[in-house]
Amino acid sequence: MAEAPEGLVDAERGLVSRRIFVEPDIYRQEMENIFARCWLFLCHESQIPRPGDFITTSMGEDPVLVVRDDGGRVNAFLNVCRHRGNRLCRAEDGNASSFTCSYHGWSYGNDGKLVAVPNLEDAYYRELEQGRWGLMPVAQMDSYKGLVFATFDPSAPPLVDYLGEMTWYLDNFFDRCEGGIEVVGGVHRWNIGCNWKFPSESFGGDNYHTMWTHLSAIRVGIGAGVSPASTGGGNVVSSAGGHGFQTIGPSDVKDPPVPEILEYEAFILPEVKKRLGPRRELLNPIVGTIFPNFSMLRATSHTFRVWQPRGPEQVEVQAYVFVDANAPEHVKEATRLMSIRSFGPAGTFEQDDMDNAPAAGRCPGTWS
């Protein structure tokens, strides 16, 4: 592993070198030291509710298959055939009892076991030990309030320790009502020509850009009520693990400006406050990031997304809309529509961010 370049961060003057966003060697070190060791978000359990349900995603740049087996257990494997390393499952989601490689026909059960090999008798003379050649599982997998995470590091601390005090902030998004949340409308995927750290950091702590970057949307009412987190009792909260959340005042409203949504939010507010405890009287989280690349938002939208690194200057966005599982159907639909209009790939706020991100960090300036 190459040594980290010196002088990239000047904490005294608050400066960060642009090199961290563009240099291939730094990116390779991030793959080794961050994405190969941290707990990474895979999916929400509501996306794979039945035996055989699966989704494909990635951990860093490694393709991953997440599947609920016939016994109901959720598993995660490298989405790679053990024979020649071919991509095994090419669908984004679905339901399957087995997965067959398109190259040589090796088949695996939804529990990852190798169950069929063409020409097993005349090519392998039945000497192939099928039990040794199942799919490669992740080192550890765990979930918190329906959020499924995994890590490639067998010595990584338990997930709940990794999340630390941020669990309460996650509860504000995913466990504020009885029944938790569910994902609706599938996944939107698109690429942005920027380093993965830009959007991850933006959700975790950059509210400075909101009133200028999104000024047009705010003026026409799409972002009604949006204001800097530093006013009205808001705070930016961070932890030693690199996680960060932005909050507003406990009585401030930052939900999508849609009548049925606002009416629903007012109706559930007593339950939310009771469920989240006295801290909810001080803090009201609306946007945040679990390090390194899992972000969530509850302001003009109900979305969570994963910023998948695709090289030092390319990121793939995987964006989902979430709703309270026990919310009325008309509220779920209103939330879905508002979310994709504001923070979908063609959303008003999303377009603002996608226009800025590709240019950020590329001008050498004087701190290079």
Secondary structure, DSSP 4 states (H G I P E B T S, - for coil): -PPPPSS-EETTTTEE-GGGGT-HHHHHHHIIIIITTS-EEEEEGGGS-STTEEEEEEETTEEEEEEE-TTS-EEEEESB-TTT--B---SSEEE-SEEE-TTT--EEETTS-EEE-TTTTTTTTT---GGG-S--B-SEEEEETTEEEEES-TTPPPHHHHHTTHHHHHHHHHSSSTT-EEEEEEEEEEEESS-THHHHHHHHH--TTHHHHTHHHHHTTTTTT---TTSTT--EEE-TTS-EEEEE-TT---S-S-HHHHHHHHHHHHHHHHHH-GGGGT-EEEEEEETTTEEEEESS-EEEEEEEE-STT-EEEEEEEEEETTS-HHHHHHHHHHHHHHHSTT-HHHHHHHHHTTTTT-S--S--
